[in-house]
Amino acid sequence: MQILPNTLLTPMAAPYTQEHVDQLYGLIGKAVWHLQHLENIVASFTAFKILQAKREKGQKLKQADAARVIERQKGQTLGPLIGTAKAHKTIPAALAKRFDALLAERNWLIHHCVTDEYLSLRNESERERLFFRIGSFAEEAIALQNSIHGMFENWFTELGYDLSGAYAVADEQLKKAERS
């Protein structure tokens, strides 16, 4: 379906092109894609920290118990997920402000972008500002994901786990996906 410019709403504004719409949708898609990756790594790391804390308290954990903890973390929306991650030190104090800023930008992107920016496509400088803002959000999600992922791997290593088996499984899954 092609989205056409609506010149009836603002007859004096310059129309935008399908290319502008496609670029906007691509940027939003990239931002949401990387946000979901960030949420996944934060939820996973937090779940493993919760499980490790239970283990350290002497609790015997069954696979079903672990699955519930993981699903509980992965089921949270970003705000509560960040709160839980801070409480379990998945998000260190040094990154807390960046996560808070990302949450504010996520809320704008998901809840307010359309109503706040619906005319921005019609003005070159406003369109560039909008595209830059969404692109910056995606880049910050990627940077935070990489930071948390690195901390997650270091944490596992510090606990004495050998991650070579996990890396081998991941490599095999990538190769299998490429062959399909």
Backbone as CSV, one residue per row, in Angstrom:
resi,resn,N_x,N_y,N_z,CA_x,CA_y,CA_z,C_x,C_y,C_z
1,MET,0.842,-1.171,0.000,0.000,0.000,0.000,0.887,1.234,0.000
2,GLN,0.573,2.147,-0.871,1.369,3.364,-0.960,0.719,4.455,-0.120
3,ILE,1.548,5.169,0.662,1.071,6.287,1.462,1.284,7.545,0.631
4,LEU,0.212,8.242,0.352,0.315,9.446,-0.459,0.258,10.689,0.418
5,PRO,0.884,11.756,-0.036,0.838,13.005,0.733,-0.592,13.479,0.895
6,ASN,-0.900,13.998,2.056,-2.228,14.525,2.323,-2.149,16.041,2.266
7,THR,-2.467,16.592,1.132,-2.377,18.043,0.972,-3.642,18.736,1.459
8,LEU,-4.690,17.982,1.787,-5.920,18.606,2.272,-5.772,19.145,3.691
9,LEU,-4.960,18.492,4.518,-4.805,18.928,5.900,-4.052,20.246,6.004
10,THR,-3.028,20.417,5.208,-2.200,21.620,5.265,-1.888,22.077,3.841
11,PRO,-2.818,22.802,3.219,-2.654,23.143,1.813,-1.419,23.992,1.512
12,MET,-0.889,24.728,2.480,0.254,25.581,2.226,1.586,24.852,2.387
13,ALA,1.569,23.697,3.024,2.810,22.960,3.261,3.221,22.207,1.999
14,ALA,4.529,22.079,1.803,5.040,21.335,0.659,4.753,19.856,0.859
15,PRO,4.329,19.166,-0.206,4.076,17.732,-0.055,5.384,16.975,0.160
16,TYR,5.263,15.839,0.780,6.419,14.974,0.973,6.315,13.834,-0.022
17,THR,7.377,13.110,-0.161,7.411,12.044,-1.161,7.286,10.676,-0.512
18,GLN,7.001,9.695,-1.343,6.964,8.305,-0.880,8.339,7.909,-0.351
19,GLU,9.400,8.442,-0.942,10.758,8.150,-0.478,10.958,8.636,0.962
20,HIS,10.398,9.802,1.290,10.487,10.311,2.665,9.756,9.375,3.626
21,VAL,8.588,8.934,3.221,7.803,8.021,4.059,8.556,6.706,4.246
22,ASP,9.096,6.173,3.166,9.851,4.922,3.252,11.066,5.076,4.157
23,GLN,11.745,6.209,4.058,12.910,6.449,4.914,12.489,6.527,6.380
24,LEU,11.379,7.210,6.657,10.863,7.306,8.021,10.531,5.920,8.561
25,TYR,9.826,5.128,7.776,9.447,3.790,8.221,10.678,2.921,8.447
26,GLY,11.671,3.056,7.588,12.906,2.301,7.758,13.620,2.675,9.046
27,LEU,13.663,3.976,9.340,14.315,4.431,10.581,13.563,3.949,11.817
28,ILE,12.243,4.033,11.767,11.445,3.564,12.910,11.623,2.057,13.085
29,GLY,11.608,1.325,11.983,11.815,-0.121,12.062,13.162,-0.471,12.657
30,LYS,14.210,0.214,12.230,15.550,-0.031,12.773,15.574,0.276,14.268
31,ALA,14.955,1.383,14.654,14.947,1.779,16.064,14.236,0.733,16.922
32,VAL,13.083,0.290,16.492,12.317,-0.695,17.259,13.049,-2.042,17.276
33,TRP,13.646,-2.419,16.157,14.404,-3.674,16.072,15.524,-3.698,17.115
34,HIS,16.298,-2.618,17.157,17.424,-2.583,18.096,16.962,-2.386,19.540
35,LEU,15.860,-1.705,19.728,15.289,-1.591,21.071,14.917,-2.977,21.593
36,GLN,14.321,-3.805,20.744,13.948,-5.151,21.179,15.175,-5.991,21.512
37,HIS,16.239,-5.835,20.741,17.484,-6.542,21.078,18.009,-6.082,22.440
38,LEU,17.969,-4.781,22.691,18.422,-4.247,23.978,17.552,-4.792,25.106
39,GLU,16.240,-4.746,24.937,15.348,-5.273,25.969,15.651,-6.746,26.248
40,ASN,15.910,-7.509,25.209,16.187,-8.937,25.375,17.454,-9.179,26.187
41,ILE,18.526,-8.451,25.895,19.778,-8.687,26.621,19.661,-8.211,28.065
42,VAL,18.970,-7.097,28.291,18.782,-6.607,29.664,17.922,-7.597,30.454
43,ALA,16.845,-8.083,29.843,15.968,-9.044,30.521,16.712,-10.344,30.823
44,SER,17.473,-10.832,29.866,18.212,-12.085,30.065,19.252,-11.948,31.165
45,PHE,20.046,-10.886,31.099,21.092,-10.666,32.097,20.482,-10.522,33.490
46,THR,19.413,-9.763,33.602,18.753,-9.565,34.895,18.205,-10.889,35.417
47,ALA,17.602,-11.673,34.540,17.067,-12.971,34.959,18.187,-13.869,35.490
48,PHE,19.313,-13.887,34.800,20.429,-14.719,35.253,20.995,-14.213,36.577
49,LYS,21.008,-12.907,36.770,21.466,-12.377,38.060,20.507,-12.768,39.183
50,ILE,19.226,-12.719,38.917,18.228,-13.133,39.911,18.412,-14.612,40.239
51,LEU,18.586,-15.425,39.217,18.772,-16.861,39.429,20.059,-17.151,40.195
52,GLN,21.132,-16.440,39.874,22.399,-16.640,40.582,22.259,-16.247,42.050
53,ALA,21.547,-15.163,42.325,21.334,-14.730,43.713,20.564,-15.807,44.490
54,LYS,19.588,-16.422,43.855,18.835,-17.506,44.501,19.753,-18.698,44.773
55,ARG,20.598,-19.011,43.793,21.552,-20.113,43.950,22.495,-19.844,45.117
56,GLU,22.979,-18.616,45.199,23.913,-18.248,46.265,23.258,-18.310,47.645
57,LYS,21.938,-18.177,47.692,21.211,-18.301,48.954,20.892,-19.763,49.269
58,GLY,21.367,-20.676,48.424,21.182,-22.099,48.678,19.927,-22.695,48.087
59,GLN,19.184,-21.936,47.294,17.961,-22.473,46.702,18.306,-23.421,45.554
60,LYS,17.613,-24.525,45.526,17.727,-25.463,44.404,16.738,-25.000,43.342
61,LEU,17.224,-24.817,42.153,16.374,-24.314,41.083,16.094,-25.403,40.058
62,LYS,14.843,-25.507,39.703,14.438,-26.433,38.649,14.357,-25.643,37.347
63,GLN,14.377,-26.354,36.251,14.312,-25.705,34.953,13.047,-24.854,34.831
64,ALA,11.944,-25.338,35.355,10.687,-24.581,35.287,10.785,-23.282,36.076
65,ASP,11.481,-23.308,37.218,11.680,-22.095,38.012,12.484,-21.065,37.215
66,ALA,13.556,-21.534,36.596,14.402,-20.641,35.802,13.618,-20.068,34.627
67,ALA,12.840,-20.912,33.972,12.042,-20.448,32.828,11.056,-19.371,33.250
68,ARG,10.446,-19.516,34.438,9.502,-18.502,34.925,10.199,-17.170,35.174
69,VAL,11.382,-17.216,35.780,12.128,-15.978,36.051,12.485,-15.291,34.739
70,ILE,12.959,-16.069,33.775,13.332,-15.498,32.481,12.111,-14.901,31.786
71,GLU,11.020,-15.640,31.753,9.804,-15.136,31.097,9.257,-13.894,31.798
72,ARG,9.346,-13.856,33.118,8.887,-12.684,33.866,9.680,-11.443,33.448
73,GLN,10.992,-11.603,33.329,11.823,-10.469,32.919,11.519,-10.063,31.480
74,LYS,11.411,-11.036,30.609,11.174,-10.732,29.195,9.773,-10.187,28.944
75,GLY,8.871,-10.391,29.885,7.512,-9.893,29.739,7.317,-8.449,30.176
76,GLN,8.339,-7.856,30.755,8.217,-6.484,31.235,8.376,-5.487,30.085
77,THR,7.687,-4.372,30.215,7.919,-3.269,29.297,9.192,-2.552,29.730
78,LEU,9.684,-1.651,28.903,11.005,-1.082,29.116,11.156,-0.367,30.463
79,GLY,10.202,0.429,30.877,10.335,1.152,32.148,10.530,0.228,33.336
80,PRO,9.602,-0.712,33.566,9.787,-1.656,34.672,11.040,-2.528,34.507
81,LEU,11.363,-2.883,33.273,12.562,-3.684,33.025,13.812,-2.926,33.467
82,ILE,13.884,-1.648,33.144,15.021,-0.829,33.569,15.075,-0.750,35.090
83,GLY,13.935,-0.569,35.730,13.894,-0.508,37.189,14.406,-1.785,37.828
84,THR,13.960,-2.926,37.332,14.416,-4.211,37.860,15.909,-4.402,37.593
85,ALA,16.348,-4.019,36.398,17.761,-4.170,36.040,18.652,-3.295,36.921
86,LYS,18.206,-2.105,37.241,18.981,-1.248,38.148,19.048,-1.878,39.540
87,ALA,17.933,-2.416,40.000,17.889,-3.023,41.331,18.839,-4.211,41.437
88,HIS,19.013,-4.937,40.351,19.888,-6.111,40.357,21.267,-5.807,39.783
89,LYS,21.523,-4.524,39.583,22.829,-4.038,39.100,23.212,-4.592,37.731
90,THR,22.207,-4.931,36.947,22.439,-5.268,35.548,22.822,-3.992,34.806
91,ILE,22.146,-2.917,35.175,22.471,-1.593,34.650,23.255,-0.886,35.748
92,PRO,24.545,-0.690,35.530,25.342,-0.003,36.555,25.005,1.484,36.604
93,ALA,25.340,2.106,37.703,25.048,3.531,37.899,25.604,4.379,36.752
94,ALA,26.744,3.984,36.215,27.366,4.754,35.133,26.504,4.794,33.871
95,LEU,25.626,3.815,33.688,24.763,3.779,32.503,23.319,4.185,32.801
96,ALA,22.983,4.407,34.055,21.587,4.654,34.446,20.986,5.857,33.733
97,LYS,21.712,6.950,33.659,21.171,8.156,33.001,20.933,7.917,31.516
98,ARG,21.811,7.153,30.887,21.621,6.852,29.465,20.374,5.999,29.250
99,PHE,20.137,5.051,30.150,18.925,4.236,30.041,17.683,5.081,30.296
100,ASP,17.747,5.980,31.267,16.601,6.855,31.533,16.295,7.735,30.323
101,ALA,17.335,8.259,29.692,17.150,9.090,28.498,16.590,8.249,27.347
102,LEU,17.087,7.018,27.207,16.572,6.143,26.160,15.097,5.836,26.390
103,LEU,14.724,5.615,27.639,13.316,5.353,27.954,12.447,6.550,27.570
104,ALA,12.901,7.747,27.872,12.137,8.950,27.504,11.991,9.039,25.979
105,GLU,13.062,8.747,25.264,13.003,8.781,23.794,12.115,7.653,23.258
106,ARG,12.170,6.497,23.881,11.306,5.388,23.475,9.848,5.763,23.648
107,ASN,9.537,6.382,24.783,8.157,6.793,25.024,7.699,7.820,23.998
108,TRP,8.577,8.752,23.652,8.241,9.726,22.604,8.021,9.003,21.279
109,LEU,8.939,8.114,20.898,8.849,7.423,19.608,7.565,6.601,19.505
110,ILE,7.248,5.870,20.546,6.105,4.958,20.501,4.772,5.672,20.744
111,HIS,4.751,6.671,21.611,3.483,7.277,22.021,3.216,8.679,21.472
112,HIS,4.250,9.404,21.059,4.033,10.811,20.699,4.586,11.229,19.348
113,CYS,5.432,10.457,18.754,6.103,10.859,17.520,5.103,11.244,16.428
114,VAL,4.104,10.439,16.212,3.141,10.718,15.140,2.419,12.039,15.377
115,THR,1.939,12.241,16.593,1.188,13.476,16.849,2.101,14.699,16.952
116,ASP,3.313,14.517,17.455,4.241,15.640,17.571,4.877,16.012,16.239
117,GLU,5.045,15.044,15.368,5.879,15.235,14.173,5.154,15.057,12.845
118,TYR,3.831,15.031,12.843,3.130,14.690,11.610,3.367,15.674,10.470
119,LEU,3.788,16.880,10.754,4.083,17.834,9.683,5.571,17.915,9.338
120,SER,6.399,17.241,10.079,7.849,17.353,9.895,8.325,16.858,8.536
121,LEU,7.610,15.922,7.936,8.025,15.435,6.622,7.913,16.519,5.549
122,ARG,7.110,17.524,5.806,6.847,18.562,4.807,7.872,19.691,4.799
123,ASN,8.804,19.649,5.728,9.809,20.700,5.834,11.174,20.039,5.909
124,GLU,12.076,20.416,5.020,13.362,19.720,4.926,14.148,19.731,6.235
125,SER,14.259,20.881,6.878,15.058,20.931,8.110,14.371,20.161,9.243
126,GLU,13.058,20.231,9.322,12.324,19.470,10.341,12.404,17.973,10.062
127,ARG,12.327,17.600,8.801,12.447,16.189,8.421,13.832,15.659,8.796
128,GLU,14.867,16.419,8.503,16.230,16.010,8.846,16.393,15.885,10.359
129,ARG,15.812,16.826,11.106,15.865,16.775,12.566,15.168,15.526,13.083
130,LEU,13.992,15.226,12.539,13.230,14.043,12.938,14.003,12.763,12.616
131,PHE,14.528,12.676,11.418,15.279,11.487,11.018,16.527,11.324,11.883
132,PHE,17.178,12.424,12.192,18.365,12.361,13.047,17.987,11.875,14.449
133,ARG,16.886,12.363,14.977,16.463,11.969,16.327,16.167,10.474,16.395
134,ILE,15.444,9.971,15.410,15.120,8.545,15.405,16.394,7.720,15.181
135,GLY,17.258,8.175,14.283,18.518,7.478,14.037,19.406,7.459,15.270
136,SER,19.434,8.564,15.995,20.235,8.645,17.226,19.703,7.672,18.288
137,PHE,18.390,7.554,18.355,17.784,6.599,19.280,18.262,5.181,18.960
138,ALA,18.218,4.813,17.685,18.648,3.476,17.279,20.120,3.257,17.616
139,GLU,20.948,4.231,17.348,22.379,4.099,17.637,22.642,3.964,19.137
140,GLU,21.899,4.681,19.956,22.069,4.560,21.400,21.600,3.189,21.883
141,ALA,20.518,2.682,21.312,20.061,1.332,21.673,21.140,0.299,21.337
142,ILE,21.783,0.456,20.194,22.857,-0.456,19.798,24.032,-0.348,20.766
143,ALA,24.426,0.876,21.093,25.567,1.082,22.000,25.286,0.493,23.375
144,LEU,24.087,0.721,23.898,23.745,0.178,25.212,23.657,-1.347,25.164
145,GLN,23.124,-1.870,24.078,23.063,-3.327,23.917,24.465,-3.913,23.960
146,ASN,25.386,-3.315,23.238,26.766,-3.811,23.223,27.403,-3.724,24.610
147,SER,27.144,-2.643,25.332,27.692,-2.502,26.688,27.164,-3.588,27.614
148,ILE,25.848,-3.777,27.609,25.241,-4.772,28.496,25.682,-6.177,28.091
149,HIS,25.753,-6.433,26.809,26.196,-7.753,26.349,27.616,-8.046,26.839
150,GLY,28.489,-7.064,26.731,29.864,-7.238,27.222,29.900,-7.499,28.716
151,MET,29.090,-6.770,29.474,29.040,-6.984,30.927,28.495,-8.376,31.253
152,PHE,27.501,-8.826,30.475,26.906,-10.148,30.675,27.967,-11.227,30.461
153,GLU,28.710,-11.140,29.367,29.770,-12.113,29.107,30.839,-12.083,30.201
154,ASN,31.255,-10.889,30.612,32.263,-10.777,31.678,31.764,-11.380,32.978
155,TRP,30.519,-11.141,33.297,29.922,-11.672,34.516,29.973,-13.195,34.509
156,PHE,29.566,-13.795,33.384,29.618,-15.251,33.271,31.049,-15.758,33.448
157,THR,31.979,-15.101,32.787,33.387,-15.509,32.861,33.905,-15.388,34.290
158,GLU,33.552,-14.305,34.968,33.987,-14.107,36.357,33.405,-15.167,37.290
159,LEU,32.243,-15.698,36.936,31.650,-16.783,37.732,32.313,-18.126,37.438
160,GLY,33.200,-18.138,36.447,33.936,-19.357,36.138,33.372,-20.185,34.999
161,TYR,32.423,-19.641,34.276,31.846,-20.387,33.162,32.698,-20.233,31.910
162,ASP,32.787,-21.297,31.160,33.476,-21.293,29.873,32.407,-21.077,28.799
163,LEU,32.519,-19.996,28.071,31.501,-19.659,27.075,31.794,-20.227,25.691
164,SER,32.878,-20.975,25.557,33.238,-21.485,24.228,32.148,-22.390,23.648
165,GLY,31.484,-23.167,24.470,30.393,-24.018,23.991,29.220,-23.198,23.469
166,ALA,28.901,-22.126,24.174,27.811,-21.254,23.730,28.162,-20.577,22.408
167,TYR,29.414,-20.144,22.277,29.857,-19.525,21.026,29.796,-20.527,19.880
168,ALA,30.161,-21.781,20.133,30.119,-22.815,19.097,28.684,-23.072,18.644
169,VAL,27.752,-23.137,19.594,26.339,-23.336,19.250,25.835,-22.150,18.423
170,ALA,26.178,-20.936,18.836,25.747,-19.738,18.106,26.300,-19.742,16.683
171,ASP,27.582,-20.079,16.531,28.184,-20.140,15.198,27.480,-21.170,14.325
172,GLU,27.174,-22.314,14.890,26.494,-23.363,14.128,25.093,-22.908,13.717
173,GLN,24.386,-22.234,14.606,23.051,-21.738,14.259,23.119,-20.702,13.145
174,LEU,24.120,-19.840,13.167,24.292,-18.849,12.106,24.576,-19.532,10.771
175,LYS,25.454,-20.506,10.790,25.780,-21.242,9.555,24.549,-21.956,9.019
176,LYS,23.774,-22.564,9.906,22.563,-23.274,9.497,21.550,-22.300,8.875
177,ALA,21.416,-21.142,9.481,20.482,-20.132,8.949,20.925,-19.648,7.573
178,GLU,22.221,-19.523,7.376,22.740,-19.063,6.086,22.562,-20.114,4.994
179,ARG,22.543,-21.381,5.384,22.353,-22.467,4.403,20.895,-22.620,4.026
180,SER,20.007,-22.197,4.877,18.569,-22.403,4.636,18.050,-21.527,3.523
